[in-house]
Amino acid sequence: MKLLSLKHNKIDKIQNLVSLPNLIYLDLYDNQISEIENLNSVPTLRVLMIAKNRITRISGLESLHKLDVLDLHSNFITRV
């Protein structure tokens, strides 16, 4: 699988992506996620759409060397 869209759910944690090592596009728009985590199992990720969540700080992206697009609008980030 290369594209996964889980918009408009009540997801509160990013988890269980280990079985998707070829994932390129992950859309978690409009959920209840408060922390960017557990993305080290998807090193091929190029697009991460994680807008309209509860994220307060930008972290957990260190292993995403191929990431081209990161959408964090409408979160609770106070400092970049």
N, C-alpha and C positions, 0 to 999 in steps of 0.2 A: 504494500500500500504506500502511495506517495502523497496523497492528499487526505486530510482528516478535518472535518468540520463539525464542531460540537457547540455551535452558537445557541444562545438563549436556553440554557439549561441551568441547573443549580449546582454546578460543579464547584467545589471549594478547594480542591487540590489537583495539581498536575501529577499524575501517577500512571503506572502500568503502560508505559510507552516502550518498554524493553523489547517487545515483540514487533516493533515497527522501526527497525534500524535504517530503512531506506526512506523514511518520511521526509518530505521536502516542504510541505505546506501544512501548518497547523493553525486552525481558526478556533479560538476559545472566546470569542466575542460575547459579551453580556452574560457573564457567569458570576460566581462569588469567590473567585480566586484572590487570595491575599498575598501570596508569595510565589515568585517565579522559582520553580525548583524541579528537580528530577528530569532535566533535559539533557543530561550527559549521555543518555542512551540513544539519542537521535542526533548524532554529529553531522548528518547530511542536511539538517533543517536549514532552509533558505528564507522562509517567510513565517513569521510568528505574529499572528493577529490576536492580541490579548487586551483589547480595549474594553471599556465599560465593565471593569472588575473592581476589586478592592485593594489593589496593589499600592503600597506606600513607598517602596524603594526599588530601584533598578539594580538587580543582582541576579546571580544564577545563570548568567549568559556566557561565562568564561569558556565553556567547551564548544560553543557554537561558532566555529571558525568560518563557516560558510554562510552565516546569516547575512542576508542582504536587506530584508525589510522587517522592521519591528514597529508594530502599532500599539501604543500604550495610551491612546487618548481616553479621556474620561475615567481616570483612576484617581487615586489619592496621593500622588507623588508631589512632594513639597520642594524637593531639591534634585537637581540633575548634576 
